[in-house]
Amino acid sequence: MLIDTAKSFVYAESGLKGVLMASRLSGLSPNLTSRFTPGTLISSYEVFEALRRGVAVPFRKRDAEDLRNISELRACDKGGMMFQPEPGVYEKVHQIDFTSLYPSIIVKYNLSPKTIRDPELNGFLSTVLSSLLNLRIETKRLKKTNPDYAGIDSVLKWMLVTCFGYTGYRNAKFGQIQVHERITAISRELLMQIKELAESMDFEVLHGIVDCLWVIGEPIASFKQAVERETGILTEVDSYDWIAFLPMADGSGAYNRYFGRLDTGKIKIRGVMARKGDTPEYVRRMQKELFEVLGEARSRAELRRIEPKARGVARRYMEELGEADVRELAIHRRVSRMNYSRRCAEASAVQAYMKQGIPLAPGMEIGYVVKDAKKWEVETEMAAAGFDAGYYGKLLEKAWEEAGFVFGQNNS
């Protein structure tokens, strides 16, 4: 058995135990399992189960979608639902999440290509995902007291996440776009259902994204029980001492950019620069340190008291930028094409790689350092000797504005 630990996504996310579990479920060798994506693994699992159960597997998929007119397409293809939050900082907030929502919908509502036409039939997809979903629910419970199950739970999570996408993939053996659309339609109905349920129980709804809802109110345990009773789907609750929903450029609330301090003391961050793959490490390190400082505050009042400390962190990184290791300023992005119609950093980076005789192809990752942002002059990360301090200073300012947003709010 040979596993490339540096390049295997499955190994990086779930470790050796996760690889072995996925291998056992998919019928693939551990070597192949470690090299494949979660989407390929869930597809292999479905085929393996079909063959084991004596179900015919189509050699070439021919019924990816039924013939429909434009009105039917417009009515069905809407995707998941999101509410738009009001930007600000809020205290004593609860986040309630459905556990593996899309797979749970497939199982609960018996969704498979053939059940779209005849709901009375037993769907193959819903049947095989049922055991996988139950296994994931069990490992998620076990990992809370035994960390040995964390890797297994992780690989099951990724396989179940991708099972939804594969229902809309035209080459998926057991996929069909109508199943995909029906899943999202039910998810929209469920989100609206629990929003109305929350409001009927006098909870204030702050935000919602597809499978989760942020609310203010007590007791949260009663709301959790009511949601599970009404929907038949398990949920989990995260409680925040405070949470900040960030604004977009026009001042309205961003749908998926927020951070907050959980009642466990951990800071949860989503959509900010510290989470983005193309953020230079120097900038990422500064923002992570800022979040560590913010994590010391348990309330908005305490946030105001630690503002000088947070500003000190940002000021130190700005002052030390000139002495920063140029390797920590490299920007990593995937090349989408070789030819660009306008001048930009990626176009210059591709040219720089070509000049050094390094072959590139779409999909490959490159690393470059901006030498002059006005002219978009860049150097490869291997050859970089200098950088545009003004350009990177603006990135630091942006990272500060995200984290420092909490200091300018007056939400109750």
Order of alpha helices (4+ residues) and beta strands (2+ residues): alpha-alpha-alpha-alpha-beta-alpha-alpha-alpha-alpha-alpha-beta-beta-alpha-beta-beta-beta-alpha-alpha-alpha-beta-alpha-beta-beta-alpha
